[in-house]
Amino acid sequence: MPIPSTGAAQRPAALLTATLALLSFVLPLATDMYLPAFPAMADDLGTDASGVQLTLTAFLFGTAAGHLVLGPLSDRYGRRMRILTGAAVCTLATALCAAAPNLGVLIVLRFVTGFSGATGLVVGRAVISDVATGAVAARVFGGLMALGGIAPIVAPLAGGALVSNAGGCRAVFWILSGASLLMFLAALSFIPESLPKERRRPGGVGATLQAARSVLTDRAYVGYTLAFSFACGALFCCIAGSAFLLQNVLGFTVSQASVAFSSLLVTLAGQLNRVLALGLIAIAFLGIGQVFGTATALALERVPHAAGTGSAVLGTLQSVLGGVAPPIVGLGGEDTAVPLFVGMAGCSLIAVLALLLTRGGTPPPGSSRDDMEHSASAAI
């Protein structure tokens, strides 16, 4: 769904939308592509499940920190340069991951990758809020989230093929570095500055805290943000435990596990317990996908005066919950699926309860109650 052309968008709207889609795709790709390599990485680096999952935790905590820093910075200094700088650093850090000599170095580099790569998500969402509102913004967010949702399907397949046939996890990082470079080149060519100087917020720690306070005191914003973030938490519980579930518990090979995680092996599985486990995960993915675009659009519609900060808070909580999930799931051991499903169920329940906060709130600035309800209906 192209973003309508505005005075802020000097490039064709379709190219801007496509570039924002790429920005929303690369970070999930960096999360999921190396998952099939987890058991092999544990052996190669001389660590266990929790140890190798710390690389994912570091990546997600880096993403959270990037949201906190880069979102408010984009409200103060503008969007374009934040995106270009982040994409450049992400490209370099990912390439260095391919040459990491040990687990400690890889953990640090994954943190840097997450921090810099967060720019595409947090500032990209703010760009959408700059140039689109209401039902249009909801449709765009939904479309970008759907494209981002392709990553959990495509990435494990590609990662499994690389691990099995093309040099293992180090080859995965080279491919991810190339994807980050493509993100940089696309942003350089097609993303204009969408926040004019007269709309930028004044700088300083006080101004940043004031912006954060203004979004965190909006009850409906908090409700939509918590629903989005805990839905992400459920997803990351699955992501963190999937490789060990499929390879160590269900006995799949690396290639089979990659296909299974992409929800394509259900019809090939020969045992009822395999069909049931994968089928339930697929149903959960359907529900999570419905939450992402709608909750994001409704949350940011509440805070148009501080879209970068609102996007930062949204992404930070998402990343923190995602970062906590892997080691917790890993603590249950490599040969059980119980922590994975308990974590998914708990996060999903909290996401549902969070929506109670959105009831009875005032309409977002500049919108009537009818407009709000129309936006929600259009998003769904």
N, C-alpha and C positions, 0 to 999 in steps of 0.2 A: 504494500500500500504506500504509494509515493507521498511524501510530505508536500503540502501545497507550497508553491513559491511565495516568498515574502521578500520584503526589502532586505532582510538579513541574509537571505540565501541567494548568492550571486551565481552559483553553478546550477545546472538543471536539477530539479528536485529528485528525479529518478536516480541520478548518480549519487546525490547526497544520501538518499535512502539506502542504496546498495552499499555505500561505504560504511554507513552506520551499522548495517547488517554484518559486514565483515568484522567490524570492531566488536560486535556482540558475539561473534562466533569464535574468534581466536582464543580468548581466555578460557572458555569451556573446553576447547580443543586441547589446550595446554593442561587442563585438569584431567582429561579422560584418556588421552592417547597413550600415556605410559602405564595405565593401570594393568594391562596384561603382563607387563614386565615385573610386577611387584614381587612374586615369588623368586624369580631369577635374580632380581636386584638384591633381595635379602641374602641369597647365597653368595653373590658376587662381592657384596660389601661386608660380609661377615656379620650380619645383624639378623633380627627376627622380624615378625610381622609389625609389631609396634614401632620398631626402629625405622623400617622403610616407609611406614605410613606417616612418620614425622616429616618426610619431605613434602607430603601433601598438606600436612598441617602448617608447615612453614610457608608454603605457597599461599594458602588461604589467609593466614594471619598477615602476610605481606599485602594481600589484596585488601584486607580490612584497613590496614594502616594507609595504604594508597588512597582509599576512599576518604578517610578522615582528612588527609592533607590536601589531596588534589581537587576534591570537590569545592571546598571553600576557596582555594586559590583560583579556581576558574571563575567563581563569582566576583573575585576582586580584579583579576588580570585578563580575563577572557578565556575562551575555550580552545582556540586553534593551536596555540603554542603548547598548551598543556598536553594535547593529544599527540602532537608531533614529537615532543621530547620524551614522553612516556613510551611511545612506540619504538623510538630509537634505542632507548636503554633496554627495553624488553628484548629486542633483537639480539643485542650484544650479550646480555645475561643468559639467554637461552642457549646461545652458541657455546658459552663457557660451561654450561651444564654438561654438554657432550664430552668435555675433557676433564670433568671433576675427578680428582684422584681418590676421594674417599667420601664417606657419608656426611661428615661434618661440613665439608666444602659444598657438597650438593645441597644440603639443607640451607646454607646461607644464600647460595645462588637462586634457589627456588623462592626464597623470601623476596629477593630483589626482583625476580621475574614477576611475582605476584603484585608487588608494590607498583612497578612501572606499568604492567599490563592492565592494572585497574583503571588507568586513564580512559581506555576505550569504553568501559562500561559506565563509569561515573560521569565523565564529561559528555559521553555520547548521549546518555539519558537527558542531561541538562540541555544539550543542543536541541533535542526533540521538544523539550518544554519551551525553549526559546521561540521555536518557529511553528508550533502546532498546539492546539488546546482541545479540550472537550472530547467528543466522540472520535474526531480525527486522530488525536493523540493516543486515545485508547486503542484504536485499530493499528496504529503504527507500532506501539509498544507490544501489542499482541503478536503482530507479524514478526517483529525482531525476536521476541521470546521464542516463537515457534522455530525460527531459523536457528537460534541458539540451542534449541532442544534437539536439533539434528546432530549436534556434536556427540552426545552420549551414544548415538547409533553408529555414526561414521568413525569416530575416533578409536574405539576399541578394535574395530575391524582392521583399520589401518595400522594401529599399534601392534596388534597380534601378528599381522603379516610381516611387519618390520622386525619384531622380536624373533620370529621363527626363521626368516629368510634373508634379512638384510642388515645384520650387525647388531641386533639387540637394542637395548634401551638408548644407547648413544646415538644410533641412527634416528631414533624417535626425536631426540632433542635437536638434531640437525634439521629435520623436517619442520619442527615447530619454530625454529629460528627463521627458516624461509617464509613461513606463514606470517610471522611478526614483521619481517621486512616488507612483505606485500601489504600488510596493514599500514605501515609507515608511508609507502609510496602512494597508496590510495588516498590516505588522509591528506598528504601533501598536495595531491592533484584536485581533490573534490570537496574538501571540507572548508568552507569559508569561516570567517569570524562571525558567529551568530549573536554575540552579546555586545552591542555598541557601548561605548564608554559611558554614555549618560545613564545606562541601566546597571552599571556595575556597582557593587557594594563597596563602601569604604573599607580600608584595610585595618590591620591590627588584630591582636588577640581578642580585645573587647568586642569588636564588631563580629568576629567569628563566633564568639560565645553567645552574643545576642541573636545571631542568625540561628544557631543551634537551639537556643531556648525557644525561639518563635516556632520552630517546627515540632519540637518535642512537647510543647504545651497544647498542640492541636490533637485532641483525643482521637478524632477519626483518622488523622494521618498515622498516629501511633498504632491504631488497630490494623489498618491496611498493611503497615510496615511489618508488624509482628506476624500477620498471616502469611505474607510473602516470605519472610525470613525463616519461619519454622517449617514452611513447605520446602524451602531450600535445605533446611537441616535434615528433613526426611530423605531428600534426594542424596545428600552427601553420606548419610548412614549407609545407603545402598551402594554408592560409589566406592566407599572405603572398604566395605566387606565383600564386594562382589567377586574380586579375583580369587580370594581365598575360599569363598563359598563354592564357586564353580570348579576350581582346580583341586582344592584339598578335600572338600566335603563331597561334592558330586563326582569328582574324578575325571573332569574334562581335561583335554590337552589345552595348551595355550591358544591354539587356533580355534578349537571348539568353544572355549570360554569367551573368546572375542565375539564370536557369532552369537552365542547365548546371551551375552550382556546386551547385545543389540536387538534382543527380543526376536531373533530369527530362528532360534533353535527349538522353540516350543514344539513344533510339529515333528521334529526329528528325535526328541527325547523318548527313550523307551520305557522309562519307569514313571509311575503315577506321581511319586513325590517330586520328581524333577518338573513335570508338567505343572503341578500345583504351585510349586515355589516360583517358577518363572512367570506363570500366568498371573499370580497375585502381584508380583512386582510390576508387570505390564499395566495392570489396572491402576496401581498406585501412581505410575508415571502419567497416566491419562489425567487423573485428578490434579496432580501437581502442575501439569501443563496448563490446566484451566485457570489456576490461581495466578500464575506468574504475570502475564500481560495485564490482566484486569486490576490486580492489586497494585502494580507499579503505576499504572495510569491514574488510578483514583488517589493514591498517596501523593503523587507529585502535583496533581491538580489542586490539592489542598494548600500548597506552599509555592505559588508561582513567583513570589517575591524573593525566594531563596532556593531556586531549583537545584543549584549545585550542592548546597548544603543538605537539602532534602534527599537528593540522590546519594550523597555521601553517607548519611545516617542509614538509609535503606541498605546500601551495599556493605557497610561496615558490619551491621548486625548479621546480615546474610553470611559474610565471610567468617565472622567469629564462630557462628554456629557450625558452619562447615568445617572450620579448623578444629573445633572441639570433638567433632564426631569421629574422625579416623582413629585417634589413639584409644578412645573409649570403646569403639567397636573392636579394635585390635586386642584390648585387654582380655576379652573373652576367649582368646586363643585362635589358632588357625584352623581348627577342625570342628567348629560349631557355627550355626547360623542364627542362634538365639539372640545375641546382642544386636545383630543387624535388624531383625524384625521388631524387637522391643524398641529400639531407637526410632525406627520409622513410625511405629504406632504412637509413641509418645509425642514426637514432634508434630504429627498430623493432628492429634487431639488438641494440642496447644494452639495450633493455627486456627482451628475451628472456634475455640473459645475466644481468641483475640478479636474475632469479628464482632463480638458483643460490644466492644468499645466504639464501633462505628455507628451504633444506633443513636438516633436523636441528636446528632451533631448538627451544627449550622452549615449552610452551603459554603463552598469554597469562595474566596474573594472573587467578585465579579460574576458569580454564577447563581442562578436560582435553583431551588430544590428540584424543579422539573428538569433543568439542564443536567443536574447531577445524575438523576435517575436515568435520563436518556443516554448519558455517557456510559453508565454502567451496563445498560441494556445493549448498547452498540458494541461494547467490548466483549460481552459474552456471546 
